Amino acid sequence: MKNEKIKIEIWSDFVCPFCYIGKAKLMQAITKLEAQNKVEIIWHSFQLDPDFPKDKAMPSTLYLSQKKGFPVEQLKGMYQHLYNSGKVYNIDFQFEKAITFNTFDAHRLWQWSKHLQKESSLKEALMKAYFTDGIDLSKRENLLACIESIGLDKSEAQRILDSTDFSQEVELDIYQARQTGLRGVPYFLINDSKVIAGAQDDKVFEGVLQSAISEG
């Protein structure tokens, strides 16, 4: 694969804080190694809780404590750790404001944005809306506001939400993830061989990327 770009495939969900941090760590490693023109990043959809009702929303702390069984005190400690980690990468986590929702429709819109080369911008807009601004993304008007904020066509996005468009793309990404044995995110697959799974140190990203560059 001499002179070919390094392929980096990433599975993530918009409500995953480790995905947000992992995305920032990867971008930092790419910048540090001056590899911006050496990589091809391919994002994929994943749902942490596909069974969460599509017409519901609830405070994330309540969701994690009641539905997932995390003690509130444990959540507070986890929040503080993630808050401190996020600050390093200019991510302003505000977990007390976050509202859990079913991310399927957000992923459908995001799959559409991939065709317009806007997937990174929309991913950032959705994650900021969820983690920092405490916006209820179960409400269509809020999803559409994110669409407008990155310059995409609101009326086309509304049409997509009213249809089943891009459902197959979301489902295929999730199916492919399951086929690889993936059970959680973030999940980074480099050149179909090297894997970075979950919350990893900065040096891991740099090391794997440097190795891929050297092999290329």
SVG drawing of the C-alpha trace seen along z (x, -y; Angstrom):
<svg xmlns="http://www.w3.org/2000/svg" viewBox="-43 -28 51 39">
<polyline fill="none" stroke="black" stroke-width="0.4" points="0.0,0.0 2.9,-2.3 1.8,-5.9 -1.8,-5.0 -3.6,-6.9 -4.0,-5.3 -7.7,-4.3 -9.2,-5.0 -12.7,-3.7 -14.5,-5.0 -17.7,-3.7 -19.3,-6.1 -22.5,-7.4 -23.4,-11.0 -24.2,-10.4 -20.8,-8.7 -18.4,-11.0 -15.5,-8.7 -16.3,-9.0 -16.1,-12.8 -12.7,-12.6 -11.4,-9.9 -12.3,-11.9 -10.3,-14.8 -7.3,-12.6 -7.2,-11.2 -7.3,-14.6 -4.6,-15.8 -2.4,-12.8 -2.9,-13.5 -2.0,-17.1 1.1,-16.3 2.4,-13.8 1.5,-16.2 -0.5,-13.4 -3.5,-15.4 -2.9,-14.5 -1.9,-10.9 -5.2,-9.7 -8.7,-8.9 -11.2,-9.0 -14.4,-7.0 -17.1,-7.5 -19.7,-4.9 -22.9,-4.9 -23.4,-3.0 -26.2,-3.1 -25.4,-2.4 -29.0,-1.9 -31.1,-1.2 -34.0,-0.1 -34.5,-3.5 -38.0,-4.7 -37.8,-7.1 -40.6,-9.3 -39.0,-9.7 -36.2,-11.7 -34.9,-11.8 -32.1,-13.5 -29.0,-11.4 -28.1,-11.1 -31.6,-9.7 -31.2,-7.3 -27.8,-6.1 -28.9,-5.6 -32.3,-4.1 -31.9,-2.3 -28.3,-1.3 -27.9,-0.9 -25.0,-3.4 -25.0,-4.8 -25.4,-8.6 -22.1,-9.0 -20.3,-6.9 -21.7,-9.0 -20.5,-12.2 -17.0,-10.8 -17.1,-9.7 -18.5,-13.1 -15.6,-14.9 -13.0,-12.7 -14.5,-13.2 -15.0,-16.9 -11.3,-17.3 -10.3,-15.1 -12.6,-17.1 -11.0,-20.4 -7.7,-19.3 -9.3,-19.0 -11.5,-22.1 -14.6,-20.0 -17.0,-21.6 -18.9,-18.6 -22.1,-19.6 -23.4,-16.2 -26.1,-17.5 -27.8,-19.2 -27.5,-16.3 -30.8,-14.7 -30.7,-11.0 -32.6,-10.3 -32.7,-7.6 -30.0,-8.5 -31.4,-6.7 -32.9,-9.7 -29.8,-11.8 -27.7,-9.0 -30.0,-9.1 -29.4,-12.8 -25.8,-12.3 -25.6,-9.6 -27.2,-12.1 -24.5,-14.7 -21.8,-12.2 -22.9,-12.5 -22.4,-16.3 -19.0,-16.0 -20.4,-17.5 -20.3,-14.5 -17.5,-15.9 -19.3,-19.2 -22.6,-17.6 -21.1,-15.2 -19.4,-18.1 -22.7,-20.1 -24.7,-17.2 -22.2,-16.3 -21.9,-19.9 -25.7,-20.2 -25.9,-17.1 -22.9,-17.4 -22.5,-21.1 -25.8,-22.8 -28.1,-20.3 -30.4,-20.4 -33.1,-17.8 -32.3,-16.1 -35.4,-13.9 -37.2,-17.0 -37.0,-17.4 -36.8,-21.1 -33.6,-20.8 -32.1,-18.3 -33.1,-20.7 -31.4,-23.6 -28.1,-21.6 -28.6,-21.0 -29.1,-24.7 -26.1,-25.6 -23.7,-23.9 -25.4,-25.2 -27.4,-22.2 -30.9,-22.4 -33.5,-22.3 -36.4,-21.4 -34.5,-18.4 -33.6,-17.3 -37.3,-17.5 -38.2,-15.4 -35.7,-12.8 -37.1,-12.7 -40.6,-12.2 -39.3,-9.2 -37.2,-6.2 -34.3,-7.4 -30.8,-6.5 -32.2,-3.9 -30.4,-1.1 -27.1,-2.9 -27.4,-3.2 -28.4,0.4 -25.6,1.6 -23.0,-0.3 -24.3,1.3 -24.5,4.7 -20.9,4.5 -19.9,3.5 -21.6,6.5 -19.9,8.7 -16.5,7.6 -17.5,8.4 -17.7,4.8 -19.9,4.2 -18.9,0.7 -17.6,-2.6 -15.4,-4.4 -13.9,-1.8 -11.1,-2.8 -10.0,-0.4 -6.8,-1.4 -6.0,0.2 -8.3,3.1 -5.9,4.5 -4.9,2.2 -7.6,1.5 -8.0,-1.2 -11.0,-0.4 -12.5,-2.5 -10.9,-5.2 -7.1,-5.1 -4.2,-7.4 -3.0,-10.0 0.3,-8.0 -1.7,-5.0 -3.2,-7.0 0.1,-8.5 1.9,-5.1 -0.6,-3.3 -0.8,-6.1 3.0,-6.4 3.3,-2.7 0.8,-2.9 2.7,-5.8 6.0,-3.9 4.5,-0.8 3.0,-2.9"/>
</svg>
